[in-house]
């Protein structure tokens, strides 16, 4: 993997994420933030009682594309895994809450979407 692309994953930032529509089969693109915790890439969102379309799309087809759009632009294929285990969710979402300066961790664990991305060839230089 290109060192500049690898560097973009060293710290969380805003990206676009393309999933495949579970009903239409068409690409669906959203803007979202990822986090790098200990060299692992996570995507979460704000708590909401309604299931997100992008998360349902990932459940149907976990192959996604990460669109870097900062100092480096690139389209990077990845595989998404929804994190549903309550202990793992709490562990990750406590860290997300600290980054976002949120105090409603229990609500986040109950209602926030949470996925981990696996990106082929990505060996992070500096875990955050």
N, C-alpha and C positions, 0 to 999 in steps of 0.2 A: 504494500500500500504506500502511496505517495506520502512522504513525511509531512507535507503541508496539510494534507487531509487528516492524517493521524493527529497532528497538533490541534486541529479544530475540535476533535473529540476529547481533548484533555480537560476541558472545563465546560460546564453547562452553558447553553446559549439557546437562542431562538432558531428553530429550523422549520422547514416544511416537511410534512410526512404524507406520503401517498399510500393509501390502502386501496384494495379492490372492493368495489361495492358488492355486498353479499347478494343483493337482488339483481342488480344491473350488470355486474361484471365489469363496470367501467371504473377508471381511476377516480379516486376521491382524495383531494389534497386539502390539508389543514395546516395552519400555523400553530406551533406548540413549542414548549421548552423541554429540553432534556437536561438531565443531571448526570454527572460522573461521580460516583461514589466508589472509591477503592478500585478504580479501573473498570467498573461495570456501568453500563449506560441504561438509565431509567427514564421513562416518560410518565408523568402524572398529570393531573388536572385538578381544578377546583372541585370541591364536594358538590354533588348534585344528586338528587334521588332518582333521576331519569338516566338510564343507560345511554352512553354516547354511541352514535352511529359508527364512529371510527373504531371503537372498541368491539362492537358487534362485527364489523368488517374483518378485524384481525382474528376474531374467533373463527370465522368462516375460512379465512385465508391468511396465515401468519406472515406471508412474504410481503414486505413493504419496501418502500424506497425513502431514504432520508435525503433531503435536499439541503445541502449546506449553502448558506447565502450570506456569509460574513465576508471576511477578507479573502476567503477561498470559496469558490462556487463549485459544487460537484454533486452528482447524483450517486448515492451509495446504497447498494442493495443490503437488506438486513432481514432478519427473522425476528418476529415479536413473540413474546411469551407473556400472557396475562398472569399477573401474580394474584392468586386468590387465597393462598394460605394466610390465615390471620396473623401468625407470628412474623412471617416474612414481610407481610404488608406493613405491620406496625414498625418493624425495624427500619424499613426504607422510608416510610412516610413520616416518621419522627425526624429524619434528616431533611426531608423535603420541607417540612413545617419550619425547621430552623432557618433554612435558606430563605423561605418566604415570610419569615417572622409571623407565623400563625400559631395560635394557641389551641386550636380546635382539633387536636390530633385524633381524638375518638371519632369525631365526625368524618375526618379525612379517611380513617381506616374503614369506616362503614360505607362511605359514598364516593370517594375519589377513584377515578380510573388509575390503574398502575400496570405498566408493562416494563419488561426488560428487553433490550435489543441485543441480539447477537449479530456482529458485523464481521463477515469473513475477512481474515487478514489483518484485523485490527489488534495490534499489540500496543497498548497505551504506554506512552513514555513516562507520564507523571500522573499517577492516580490522585484524584482530588480528595 
